[in-house]
Amino acid sequence: MKRNNEDHANVIAPPPLLYAGTFLFGLYLDSWLPLRLIPRTARSFVGGSLLGIGLTTGIMAIREMRQAGTALQPTKPTTTIIQHGPYRLTRNPIYSAFTLLYAGLALIMNRSWPLLLLPALLRVIRIGVIEREEKYLEKKFGAEYISYKERVPRWL
């Protein structure tokens, strides 16, 4: 049996820190070489929509995790596989929410660099966070998680 301090996904860094750090780096790059995107009306509508969907998705996912009594932080043990609410549509609704919030904020602020950095950030999230979490969950929950993984996509 693993000791409690070893019962976690061993991710490279807390995902909110990865998203925030990349966004701030994008703002820094924007201060040196500003690139503007799209007209105000379009970016306000699209950015606002992404923020709204991301916030709603994140709140629903966090609520499901709290109701299930499992940890939000990937540095703590997972106690159950949640398969309802937004988790029936995507295995990673919180990372989806972070991504929507990140993109929506960049659009509303009319900053291109954070958006240009987003594909690299998503690769880091996939390799350094999600794949490690999936390996941990497969080892901990076995067939239950593998079955869930086969039915539900990683992203929408």
Secondary structure as GFF3:
##gff-version 3
##sequence-region A 1 156
A	DSSP	three_ten_helix	4	6	.	.	.	ID=ss1
A	DSSP	alpha_helix	15	32	.	.	.	ID=ss2
A	DSSP	alpha_helix	40	68	.	.	.	ID=ss3
A	DSSP	three_ten_helix	85	88	.	.	.	ID=ss4
A	DSSP	alpha_helix	93	109	.	.	.	ID=ss5
A	DSSP	alpha_helix	112	125	.	.	.	ID=ss6
A	DSSP	pi_helix	126	130	.	.	.	ID=ss7
A	DSSP	alpha_helix	131	141	.	.	.	ID=ss8
A	DSSP	alpha_helix	143	151	.	.	.	ID=ss9
###
